[in-house]
């Protein structure tokens, strides 16, 4: 997945990102990317499954506001 970079003026120190995602109706999972990259590859996704995903920035000051959840459905073709 990819997202837009947070403006330097809106950052408060070194920036990393957290990805929250929900598989179907399961408990939300959190991935701490540990990187300032605005791209991350989620692995072990299940074909024909609905996912909700959002991203938020984190600095030494704490977590910033998150994006809205985006909903996707992974198809069999996507899961090759």
PDB file of N, CA, C and O in Angstrom:
ATOM      1  N   UNK A   1       0.831  -1.158   0.000  1.00  0.00           N
ATOM      2  CA  UNK A   1       0.000   0.000   0.000  1.00  0.00           C
ATOM      3  C   UNK A   1       0.884   1.232   0.000  1.00  0.00           C
ATOM      4  O   UNK A   1       2.040   1.180   0.420  1.00  0.00           O
ATOM      5  N   UNK A   2       0.338   2.334  -0.471  1.00  0.00           N
ATOM      6  CA  UNK A   2       1.075   3.597  -0.553  1.00  0.00           C
ATOM      7  C   UNK A   2       0.208   4.709   0.007  1.00  0.00           C
ATOM      8  O   UNK A   2      -1.020   4.633  -0.032  1.00  0.00           O
ATOM      9  N   UNK A   3       0.859   5.750   0.531  1.00  0.00           N
ATOM     10  CA  UNK A   3       0.140   6.897   1.061  1.00  0.00           C
ATOM     11  C   UNK A   3       1.000   8.137   0.884  1.00  0.00           C
ATOM     12  O   UNK A   3       2.183   8.047   0.556  1.00  0.00           O
ATOM     13  N   UNK A   4       0.389   9.299   1.106  1.00  0.00           N
ATOM     14  CA  UNK A   4       1.091  10.580   0.951  1.00  0.00           C
ATOM     15  C   UNK A   4       1.930  10.873   2.189  1.00  0.00           C
ATOM     16  O   UNK A   4       1.541  10.551   3.312  1.00  0.00           O
ATOM     17  N   UNK A   5       3.073  11.483   1.966  1.00  0.00           N
ATOM     18  CA  UNK A   5       3.977  11.844   3.048  1.00  0.00           C
ATOM     19  C   UNK A   5       3.367  12.969   3.896  1.00  0.00           C
ATOM     20  O   UNK A   5       2.678  13.847   3.377  1.00  0.00           O
ATOM     21  N   UNK A   6       3.628  12.928   5.190  1.00  0.00           N
ATOM     22  CA  UNK A   6       3.197  14.003   6.086  1.00  0.00           C
ATOM     23  C   UNK A   6       4.169  15.171   5.914  1.00  0.00           C
ATOM     24  O   UNK A   6       5.385  14.984   5.933  1.00  0.00           O
ATOM     25  N   UNK A   7       3.628  16.359   5.748  1.00  0.00           N
ATOM     26  CA  UNK A   7       4.431  17.562   5.554  1.00  0.00           C
ATOM     27  C   UNK A   7       5.433  17.746   6.694  1.00  0.00           C
ATOM     28  O   UNK A   7       5.099  17.514   7.856  1.00  0.00           O
ATOM     29  N   UNK A   8       6.645  18.156   6.370  1.00  0.00           N
ATOM     30  CA  UNK A   8       7.675  18.372   7.399  1.00  0.00           C
ATOM     31  C   UNK A   8       7.203  19.345   8.477  1.00  0.00           C
ATOM     32  O   UNK A   8       7.517  19.166   9.653  1.00  0.00           O
ATOM     33  N   UNK A   9       6.452  20.372   8.085  1.00  0.00           N
ATOM     34  CA  UNK A   9       5.948  21.359   9.049  1.00  0.00           C
ATOM     35  C   UNK A   9       4.978  20.728  10.053  1.00  0.00           C
ATOM     36  O   UNK A   9       4.809  21.250  11.155  1.00  0.00           O
ATOM     37  N   UNK A  10       4.346  19.621   9.689  1.00  0.00           N
ATOM     38  CA  UNK A  10       3.386  18.951  10.568  1.00  0.00           C
ATOM     39  C   UNK A  10       4.010  17.824  11.384  1.00  0.00           C
ATOM     40  O   UNK A  10       3.338  17.206  12.210  1.00  0.00           O
ATOM     41  N   UNK A  11       5.287  17.557  11.157  1.00  0.00           N
ATOM     42  CA  UNK A  11       5.984  16.501  11.901  1.00  0.00           C
ATOM     43  C   UNK A  11       6.568  17.075  13.193  1.00  0.00           C
ATOM     44  O   UNK A  11       6.813  18.276  13.302  1.00  0.00           O
ATOM     45  N   UNK A  12       6.780  16.210  14.144  1.00  0.00           N
ATOM     46  CA  UNK A  12       7.379  16.616  15.404  1.00  0.00           C
ATOM     47  C   UNK A  12       8.519  15.643  15.710  1.00  0.00           C
ATOM     48  O   UNK A  12       8.421  14.834  16.633  1.00  0.00           O
ATOM     49  N   UNK A  13       9.590  15.726  14.936  1.00  0.00           N
ATOM     50  CA  UNK A  13      10.704  14.813  15.115  1.00  0.00           C
ATOM     51  C   UNK A  13      10.721  13.743  14.041  1.00  0.00           C
ATOM     52  O   UNK A  13      10.057  13.866  13.013  1.00  0.00           O
ATOM     53  N   UNK A  14      11.497  12.679  14.293  1.00  0.00           N
ATOM     54  CA  UNK A  14      11.636  11.579  13.332  1.00  0.00           C
ATOM     55  C   UNK A  14      10.296  10.872  13.166  1.00  0.00           C
ATOM     56  O   UNK A  14       9.649  10.516  14.151  1.00  0.00           O
ATOM     57  N   UNK A  15       9.892  10.675  11.947  1.00  0.00           N
ATOM     58  CA  UNK A  15       8.575  10.129  11.640  1.00  0.00           C
ATOM     59  C   UNK A  15       8.659   8.683  11.177  1.00  0.00           C
ATOM     60  O   UNK A  15       9.462   8.340  10.309  1.00  0.00           O
ATOM     61  N   UNK A  16       7.827   7.848  11.760  1.00  0.00           N
ATOM     62  CA  UNK A  16       7.598   6.494  11.258  1.00  0.00           C
ATOM     63  C   UNK A  16       6.089   6.344  11.101  1.00  0.00           C
ATOM     64  O   UNK A  16       5.330   7.248  11.450  1.00  0.00           O
ATOM     65  N   UNK A  17       5.662   5.213  10.582  1.00  0.00           N
ATOM     66  CA  UNK A  17       4.237   5.020  10.337  1.00  0.00           C
ATOM     67  C   UNK A  17       3.734   3.739  10.985  1.00  0.00           C
ATOM     68  O   UNK A  17       4.479   2.780  11.185  1.00  0.00           O
ATOM     69  N   UNK A  18       2.459   3.756  11.302  1.00  0.00           N
ATOM     70  CA  UNK A  18       1.746   2.572  11.783  1.00  0.00           C
ATOM     71  C   UNK A  18       0.604   2.305  10.811  1.00  0.00           C
ATOM     72  O   UNK A  18      -0.098   3.225  10.391  1.00  0.00           O
ATOM     73  N   UNK A  19       0.429   1.047  10.464  1.00  0.00           N
ATOM     74  CA  UNK A  19      -0.685   0.621   9.625  1.00  0.00           C
ATOM     75  C   UNK A  19      -1.617  -0.204  10.497  1.00  0.00           C
ATOM     76  O   UNK A  19      -1.202  -1.188  11.110  1.00  0.00           O
ATOM     77  N   UNK A  20      -2.875   0.201  10.546  1.00  0.00           N
ATOM     78  CA  UNK A  20      -3.915  -0.595  11.200  1.00  0.00           C
ATOM     79  C   UNK A  20      -4.718  -1.264  10.104  1.00  0.00           C
ATOM     80  O   UNK A  20      -5.105  -0.617   9.131  1.00  0.00           O
ATOM     81  N   UNK A  21      -4.973  -2.566  10.255  1.00  0.00           N
ATOM     82  CA  UNK A  21      -5.833  -3.207   9.268  1.00  0.00           C
ATOM     83  C   UNK A  21      -6.720  -4.255   9.927  1.00  0.00           C
ATOM     84  O   UNK A  21      -6.368  -4.865  10.936  1.00  0.00           O
ATOM     85  N   UNK A  22      -7.869  -4.435   9.320  1.00  0.00           N
ATOM     86  CA  UNK A  22      -8.852  -5.395   9.801  1.00  0.00           C
ATOM     87  C   UNK A  22      -9.151  -6.357   8.663  1.00  0.00           C
ATOM     88  O   UNK A  22      -9.468  -5.938   7.549  1.00  0.00           O
ATOM     89  N   UNK A  23      -9.050  -7.628   8.945  1.00  0.00           N
ATOM     90  CA  UNK A  23      -9.336  -8.679   7.969  1.00  0.00           C
ATOM     91  C   UNK A  23     -10.759  -9.160   8.224  1.00  0.00           C
ATOM     92  O   UNK A  23     -11.035  -9.769   9.258  1.00  0.00           O
ATOM     93  N   UNK A  24     -11.672  -8.884   7.274  1.00  0.00           N
ATOM     94  CA  UNK A  24     -13.069  -9.260   7.470  1.00  0.00           C
ATOM     95  C   UNK A  24     -13.619  -8.578   8.708  1.00  0.00           C
ATOM     96  O   UNK A  24     -13.629  -7.350   8.796  1.00  0.00           O
ATOM     97  N   UNK A  25     -14.079  -9.378   9.671  1.00  0.00           N
ATOM     98  CA  UNK A  25     -14.634  -8.837  10.914  1.00  0.00           C
ATOM     99  C   UNK A  25     -13.764  -9.196  12.108  1.00  0.00           C
ATOM    100  O   UNK A  25     -14.249  -9.243  13.238  1.00  0.00           O
ATOM    101  N   UNK A  26     -12.477  -9.449  11.866  1.00  0.00           N
ATOM    102  CA  UNK A  26     -11.575  -9.870  12.938  1.00  0.00           C
ATOM    103  C   UNK A  26     -11.096  -8.676  13.766  1.00  0.00           C
ATOM    104  O   UNK A  26     -11.453  -7.530  13.494  1.00  0.00           O
ATOM    105  N   UNK A  27     -10.305  -8.960  14.751  1.00  0.00           N
ATOM    106  CA  UNK A  27      -9.711  -7.936  15.605  1.00  0.00           C
ATOM    107  C   UNK A  27      -8.690  -7.134  14.806  1.00  0.00           C
ATOM    108  O   UNK A  27      -7.923  -7.715  14.038  1.00  0.00           O
ATOM    109  N   UNK A  28      -8.662  -5.805  14.971  1.00  0.00           N
ATOM    110  CA  UNK A  28      -7.682  -4.991  14.247  1.00  0.00           C
ATOM    111  C   UNK A  28      -6.249  -5.411  14.575  1.00  0.00           C
ATOM    112  O   UNK A  28      -5.942  -5.801  15.701  1.00  0.00           O
ATOM    113  N   UNK A  29      -5.380  -5.322  13.566  1.00  0.00           N
ATOM    114  CA  UNK A  29      -3.963  -5.624  13.730  1.00  0.00           C
ATOM    115  C   UNK A  29      -3.173  -4.354  13.463  1.00  0.00           C
ATOM    116  O   UNK A  29      -3.572  -3.524  12.647  1.00  0.00           O
ATOM    117  N   UNK A  30      -2.050  -4.209  14.156  1.00  0.00           N
ATOM    118  CA  UNK A  30      -1.219  -3.018  14.011  1.00  0.00           C
ATOM    119  C   UNK A  30       0.172  -3.430  13.553  1.00  0.00           C
ATOM    120  O   UNK A  30       0.790  -4.328  14.126  1.00  0.00           O
ATOM    121  N   UNK A  31       0.655  -2.761  12.512  1.00  0.00           N
ATOM    122  CA  UNK A  31       2.014  -2.985  12.017  1.00  0.00           C
ATOM    123  C   UNK A  31       2.790  -1.687  12.201  1.00  0.00           C
ATOM    124  O   UNK A  31       2.395  -0.643  11.680  1.00  0.00           O
ATOM    125  N   UNK A  32       3.882  -1.753  12.934  1.00  0.00           N
ATOM    126  CA  UNK A  32       4.761  -0.597  13.083  1.00  0.00           C
ATOM    127  C   UNK A  32       5.837  -0.745  12.009  1.00  0.00           C
ATOM    128  O   UNK A  32       6.655  -1.663  12.057  1.00  0.00           O
ATOM    129  N   UNK A  33       5.826   0.171  11.043  1.00  0.00           N
ATOM    130  CA  UNK A  33       6.740   0.018   9.904  1.00  0.00           C
ATOM    131  C   UNK A  33       8.188   0.277  10.292  1.00  0.00           C
ATOM    132  O   UNK A  33       9.098  -0.303   9.699  1.00  0.00           O
ATOM    133  N   UNK A  34       8.418   1.148  11.286  1.00  0.00           N
ATOM    134  CA  UNK A  34       9.787   1.478  11.682  1.00  0.00           C
ATOM    135  C   UNK A  34      10.538   2.251  10.623  1.00  0.00           C
ATOM    136  O   UNK A  34      11.768   2.313  10.646  1.00  0.00           O
ATOM    137  N   UNK A  35       9.807   2.842   9.693  1.00  0.00           N
ATOM    138  CA  UNK A  35      10.422   3.511   8.554  1.00  0.00           C
ATOM    139  C   UNK A  35       9.646   4.775   8.209  1.00  0.00           C
ATOM    140  O   UNK A  35       8.460   4.892   8.516  1.00  0.00           O
ATOM    141  N   UNK A  36      10.327   5.715   7.569  1.00  0.00           N
ATOM    142  CA  UNK A  36       9.651   6.917   7.084  1.00  0.00           C
ATOM    143  C   UNK A  36       9.164   6.742   5.644  1.00  0.00           C
ATOM    144  O   UNK A  36       8.644   7.683   5.043  1.00  0.00           O
ATOM    145  N   UNK A  37       9.331   5.548   5.099  1.00  0.00           N
ATOM    146  CA  UNK A  37       8.862   5.253   3.745  1.00  0.00           C
ATOM    147  C   UNK A  37       7.335   5.342   3.700  1.00  0.00           C
ATOM    148  O   UNK A  37       6.654   4.992   4.663  1.00  0.00           O
ATOM    149  N   UNK A  38       6.816   5.808   2.580  1.00  0.00           N
ATOM    150  CA  UNK A  38       5.361   5.925   2.416  1.00  0.00           C
ATOM    151  C   UNK A  38       4.802   4.768   1.585  1.00  0.00           C
ATOM    152  O   UNK A  38       3.827   4.919   0.849  1.00  0.00           O
ATOM    153  N   UNK A  39       5.443   3.622   1.726  1.00  0.00           N
ATOM    154  CA  UNK A  39       5.013   2.427   1.010  1.00  0.00           C
ATOM    155  C   UNK A  39       5.302   1.214   1.889  1.00  0.00           C
ATOM    156  O   UNK A  39       6.346   1.142   2.538  1.00  0.00           O
ATOM    157  N   UNK A  40       4.370   0.263   1.905  1.00  0.00           N
ATOM    158  CA  UNK A  40       4.552  -0.949   2.701  1.00  0.00           C
ATOM    159  C   UNK A  40       3.825  -2.094   2.012  1.00  0.00           C
ATOM    160  O   UNK A  40       2.724  -1.909   1.494  1.00  0.00           O
ATOM    161  N   UNK A  41       4.432  -3.270   2.002  1.00  0.00           N
ATOM    162  CA  UNK A  41       3.806  -4.447   1.409  1.00  0.00           C
ATOM    163  C   UNK A  41       3.277  -5.349   2.509  1.00  0.00           C
ATOM    164  O   UNK A  41       4.038  -5.875   3.321  1.00  0.00           O
ATOM    165  N   UNK A  42       1.970  -5.520   2.523  1.00  0.00           N
ATOM    166  CA  UNK A  42       1.347  -6.448   3.465  1.00  0.00           C
ATOM    167  C   UNK A  42       1.434  -7.840   2.876  1.00  0.00           C
ATOM    168  O   UNK A  42       1.156  -8.029   1.692  1.00  0.00           O
ATOM    169  N   UNK A  43       1.813  -8.806   3.673  1.00  0.00           N
ATOM    170  CA  UNK A  43       1.945 -10.179   3.201  1.00  0.00           C
ATOM    171  C   UNK A  43       0.912 -11.062   3.895  1.00  0.00           C
ATOM    172  O   UNK A  43       0.273 -10.648   4.863  1.00  0.00           O
ATOM    173  N   UNK A  44       0.761 -12.252   3.401  1.00  0.00           N
ATOM    174  CA  UNK A  44      -0.155 -13.264   3.966  1.00  0.00           C
ATOM    175  C   UNK A  44      -1.618 -12.826   3.932  1.00  0.00           C
ATOM    176  O   UNK A  44      -2.412 -13.216   4.789  1.00  0.00           O
ATOM    177  N   UNK A  45      -1.968 -12.010   2.930  1.00  0.00           N
ATOM    178  CA  UNK A  45      -3.379 -11.635   2.781  1.00  0.00           C
ATOM    179  C   UNK A  45      -4.128 -12.786   2.126  1.00  0.00           C
ATOM    180  O   UNK A  45      -3.559 -13.550   1.346  1.00  0.00           O
ATOM    181  N   UNK A  46      -5.399 -12.899   2.448  1.00  0.00           N
ATOM    182  CA  UNK A  46      -6.214 -14.022   1.992  1.00  0.00           C
ATOM    183  C   UNK A  46      -7.087 -13.590   0.815  1.00  0.00           C
ATOM    184  O   UNK A  46      -7.806 -12.596   0.923  1.00  0.00           O
ATOM    185  N   UNK A  47      -7.043 -14.320  -0.318  1.00  0.00           N
ATOM    186  CA  UNK A  47      -7.893 -13.980  -1.460  1.00  0.00           C
ATOM    187  C   UNK A  47      -9.378 -14.003  -1.098  1.00  0.00           C
ATOM    188  O   UNK A  47      -9.801 -14.748  -0.213  1.00  0.00           O
ATOM    189  N   UNK A  48     -10.155 -13.183  -1.788  1.00  0.00           N
ATOM    190  CA  UNK A  48     -11.611 -13.066  -1.602  1.00  0.00           C
ATOM    191  C   UNK A  48     -11.972 -12.665  -0.180  1.00  0.00           C
ATOM    192  O   UNK A  48     -12.975 -13.122   0.369  1.00  0.00           O
ATOM    193  N   UNK A  49     -11.153 -11.816   0.406  1.00  0.00           N
ATOM    194  CA  UNK A  49     -11.375 -11.334   1.767  1.00  0.00           C
ATOM    195  C   UNK A  49     -11.418  -9.813   1.745  1.00  0.00           C
ATOM    196  O   UNK A  49     -10.655  -9.172   1.022  1.00  0.00           O
ATOM    197  N   UNK A  50     -12.323  -9.236   2.549  1.00  0.00           N
ATOM    198  CA  UNK A  50     -12.419  -7.788   2.686  1.00  0.00           C
ATOM    199  C   UNK A  50     -11.431  -7.303   3.738  1.00  0.00           C
ATOM    200  O   UNK A  50     -11.285  -7.918   4.794  1.00  0.00           O
ATOM    201  N   UNK A  51     -10.757  -6.205   3.444  1.00  0.00           N
ATOM    202  CA  UNK A  51      -9.821  -5.590   4.374  1.00  0.00           C
ATOM    203  C   UNK A  51     -10.155  -4.117   4.529  1.00  0.00           C
ATOM    204  O   UNK A  51     -10.576  -3.458   3.578  1.00  0.00           O
ATOM    205  N   UNK A  52      -9.961  -3.609   5.740  1.00  0.00           N
ATOM    206  CA  UNK A  52     -10.033  -2.177   6.021  1.00  0.00           C
ATOM    207  C   UNK A  52      -8.659  -1.771   6.527  1.00  0.00           C
ATOM    208  O   UNK A  52      -8.100  -2.426   7.407  1.00  0.00           O
ATOM    209  N   UNK A  53      -8.107  -0.682   5.970  1.00  0.00           N
ATOM    210  CA  UNK A  53      -6.746  -0.266   6.316  1.00  0.00           C
ATOM    211  C   UNK A  53      -6.698   1.235   6.527  1.00  0.00           C
ATOM    212  O   UNK A  53      -7.418   1.998   5.883  1.00  0.00           O
ATOM    213  N   UNK A  54      -5.823   1.645   7.454  1.00  0.00           N
ATOM    214  CA  UNK A  54      -5.559   3.077   7.653  1.00  0.00           C
ATOM    215  C   UNK A  54      -4.116   3.242   8.091  1.00  0.00           C
ATOM    216  O   UNK A  54      -3.471   2.281   8.511  1.00  0.00           O
ATOM    217  N   UNK A  55      -3.606   4.476   7.993  1.00  0.00           N
ATOM    218  CA  UNK A  55      -2.215   4.780   8.312  1.00  0.00           C
ATOM    219  C   UNK A  55      -2.178   5.982   9.248  1.00  0.00           C
ATOM    220  O   UNK A  55      -3.010   6.884   9.156  1.00  0.00           O
ATOM    221  N   UNK A  56      -1.200   5.980  10.151  1.00  0.00           N
ATOM    222  CA  UNK A  56      -0.967   7.159  10.983  1.00  0.00           C
ATOM    223  C   UNK A  56       0.519   7.329  11.215  1.00  0.00           C
ATOM    224  O   UNK A  56       1.278   6.361  11.190  1.00  0.00           O
ATOM    225  N   UNK A  57       0.928   8.565  11.439  1.00  0.00           N
ATOM    226  CA  UNK A  57       2.329   8.863  11.696  1.00  0.00           C
ATOM    227  C   UNK A  57       2.613   8.834  13.193  1.00  0.00           C
ATOM    228  O   UNK A  57       1.738   9.109  14.014  1.00  0.00           O
ATOM    229  N   UNK A  58       3.857   8.495  13.531  1.00  0.00           N
ATOM    230  CA  UNK A  58       4.283   8.437  14.924  1.00  0.00           C
ATOM    231  C   UNK A  58       5.648   9.111  15.043  1.00  0.00           C
ATOM    232  O   UNK A  58       6.545   8.866  14.236  1.00  0.00           O
ATOM    233  N   UNK A  59       5.795   9.966  16.060  1.00  0.00           N
ATOM    234  CA  UNK A  59       7.088  10.583  16.379  1.00  0.00           C
ATOM    235  C   UNK A  59       7.344  10.394  17.868  1.00  0.00           C
ATOM    236  O   UNK A  59       6.576   9.720  18.555  1.00  0.00           O
ATOM    237  N   UNK A  60       8.414  10.983  18.359  1.00  0.00           N
ATOM    238  CA  UNK A  60       8.718  10.901  19.792  1.00  0.00           C
ATOM    239  C   UNK A  60       7.622  11.564  20.629  1.00  0.00           C
ATOM    240  O   UNK A  60       7.497  11.282  21.820  1.00  0.00           O
ATOM    241  N   UNK A  61       6.834  12.439  20.013  1.00  0.00           N
ATOM    242  CA  UNK A  61       5.735  13.103  20.722  1.00  0.00           C
ATOM    243  C   UNK A  61       4.489  12.219  20.803  1.00  0.00           C
ATOM    244  O   UNK A  61       3.541  12.547  21.517  1.00  0.00           O
ATOM    245  N   UNK A  62       4.487  11.101  20.075  1.00  0.00           N
ATOM    246  CA  UNK A  62       3.342  10.191  20.109  1.00  0.00           C
ATOM    247  C   UNK A  62       2.707  10.009  18.749  1.00  0.00           C
ATOM    248  O   UNK A  62       3.263  10.392  17.719  1.00  0.00           O
ATOM    249  N   UNK A  63       1.517   9.407  18.773  1.00  0.00           N
ATOM    250  CA  UNK A  63       0.786   9.122  17.534  1.00  0.00           C
ATOM    251  C   UNK A  63       0.056  10.357  17.047  1.00  0.00           C
ATOM    252  O   UNK A  63      -0.482  11.138  17.833  1.00  0.00           O
ATOM    253  N   UNK A  64       0.051  10.517  15.728  1.00  0.00           N
ATOM    254  CA  UNK A  64      -0.710  11.587  15.116  1.00  0.00           C
ATOM    255  C   UNK A  64      -2.086  11.082  14.724  1.00  0.00           C
ATOM    256  O   UNK A  64      -2.413   9.921  14.970  1.00  0.00           O
ATOM    257  N   UNK A  65      -2.902  11.942  14.115  1.00  0.00           N
ATOM    258  CA  UNK A  65      -4.223  11.503  13.672  1.00  0.00           C
ATOM    259  C   UNK A  65      -4.101  10.479  12.546  1.00  0.00           C
ATOM    260  O   UNK A  65      -3.177  10.537  11.735  1.00  0.00           O
ATOM    261  N   UNK A  66      -5.027   9.561  12.508  1.00  0.00           N
ATOM    262  CA  UNK A  66      -4.986   8.529  11.463  1.00  0.00           C
ATOM    263  C   UNK A  66      -5.786   8.971  10.253  1.00  0.00           C
ATOM    264  O   UNK A  66      -6.624   9.869  10.323  1.00  0.00           O
ATOM    265  N   UNK A  67      -5.501   8.311   9.144  1.00  0.00           N
ATOM    266  CA  UNK A  67      -6.313   8.500   7.950  1.00  0.00           C
ATOM    267  C   UNK A  67      -7.660   7.809   8.179  1.00  0.00           C
ATOM    268  O   UNK A  67      -7.839   7.093   9.164  1.00  0.00           O
ATOM    269  N   UNK A  68      -8.576   8.025   7.285  1.00  0.00           N
ATOM    270  CA  UNK A  68      -9.831   7.267   7.312  1.00  0.00           C
ATOM    271  C   UNK A  68      -9.527   5.839   6.863  1.00  0.00           C
ATOM    272  O   UNK A  68      -8.568   5.610   6.126  1.00  0.00           O
ATOM    273  N   UNK A  69     -10.334   4.889   7.303  1.00  0.00           N
ATOM    274  CA  UNK A  69     -10.162   3.517   6.822  1.00  0.00           C
ATOM    275  C   UNK A  69     -10.512   3.457   5.337  1.00  0.00           C
ATOM    276  O   UNK A  69     -11.497   4.052   4.899  1.00  0.00           O
ATOM    277  N   UNK A  70      -9.705   2.739   4.573  1.00  0.00           N
ATOM    278  CA  UNK A  70     -10.000   2.421   3.177  1.00  0.00           C
ATOM    279  C   UNK A  70     -10.368   0.952   3.125  1.00  0.00           C
ATOM    280  O   UNK A  70      -9.715   0.119   3.754  1.00  0.00           O
ATOM    281  N   UNK A  71     -11.410   0.633   2.379  1.00  0.00           N
ATOM    282  CA  UNK A  71     -11.861  -0.749   2.269  1.00  0.00           C
ATOM    283  C   UNK A  71     -11.488  -1.318   0.913  1.00  0.00           C
ATOM    284  O   UNK A  71     -11.715  -0.695  -0.125  1.00  0.00           O
ATOM    285  N   UNK A  72     -10.910  -2.514   0.938  1.00  0.00           N
ATOM    286  CA  UNK A  72     -10.564  -3.204  -0.303  1.00  0.00           C
ATOM    287  C   UNK A  72     -10.976  -4.659  -0.189  1.00  0.00           C
ATOM    288  O   UNK A  72     -11.111  -5.194   0.911  1.00  0.00           O
ATOM    289  N   UNK A  73     -11.170  -5.285  -1.316  1.00  0.00           N
ATOM    290  CA  UNK A  73     -11.382  -6.725  -1.365  1.00  0.00           C
ATOM    291  C   UNK A  73     -10.283  -7.315  -2.219  1.00  0.00           C
ATOM    292  O   UNK A  73     -10.132  -6.956  -3.387  1.00  0.00           O
ATOM    293  N   UNK A  74      -9.520  -8.216  -1.643  1.00  0.00           N
ATOM    294  CA  UNK A  74      -8.456  -8.889  -2.372  1.00  0.00           C
ATOM    295  C   UNK A  74      -9.101  -9.995  -3.200  1.00  0.00           C
ATOM    296  O   UNK A  74      -9.833 -10.830  -2.669  1.00  0.00           O
ATOM    297  N   UNK A  75      -8.827  -9.998  -4.508  1.00  0.00           N
ATOM    298  CA  UNK A  75      -9.394 -11.017  -5.380  1.00  0.00           C
ATOM    299  C   UNK A  75      -8.414 -12.172  -5.544  1.00  0.00           C
ATOM    300  O   UNK A  75      -7.252 -12.071  -5.151  1.00  0.00           O
ATOM    301  N   UNK A  76      -8.881 -13.253  -6.119  1.00  0.00           N
ATOM    302  CA  UNK A  76      -7.996 -14.395  -6.397  1.00  0.00           C
ATOM    303  C   UNK A  76      -6.823 -13.970  -7.269  1.00  0.00           C
ATOM    304  O   UNK A  76      -5.694 -14.412  -7.055  1.00  0.00           O
ATOM    305  N   UNK A  77      -7.088 -13.107  -8.260  1.00  0.00           N
ATOM    306  CA  UNK A  77      -6.040 -12.641  -9.152  1.00  0.00           C
ATOM    307  C   UNK A  77      -4.991 -11.847  -8.381  1.00  0.00           C
ATOM    308  O   UNK A  77      -3.797 -12.002  -8.635  1.00  0.00           O
ATOM    309  N   UNK A  78      -5.424 -10.981  -7.425  1.00  0.00           N
ATOM    310  CA  UNK A  78      -4.497 -10.202  -6.624  1.00  0.00           C
ATOM    311  C   UNK A  78      -3.626 -11.089  -5.740  1.00  0.00           C
ATOM    312  O   UNK A  78      -2.481 -10.739  -5.452  1.00  0.00           O
ATOM    313  N   UNK A  79      -4.157 -12.233  -5.307  1.00  0.00           N
ATOM    314  CA  UNK A  79      -3.475 -13.076  -4.347  1.00  0.00           C
ATOM    315  C   UNK A  79      -2.485 -14.065  -4.940  1.00  0.00           C
ATOM    316  O   UNK A  79      -1.975 -14.925  -4.222  1.00  0.00           O
ATOM    317  N   UNK A  80      -2.202 -13.961  -6.227  1.00  0.00           N
ATOM    318  CA  UNK A  80      -1.252 -14.904  -6.850  1.00  0.00           C
ATOM    319  C   UNK A  80       0.106 -14.844  -6.237  1.00  0.00           C
ATOM    320  O   UNK A  80       1.004 -15.574  -6.655  1.00  0.00           O
TER     321      UNK A  80
END
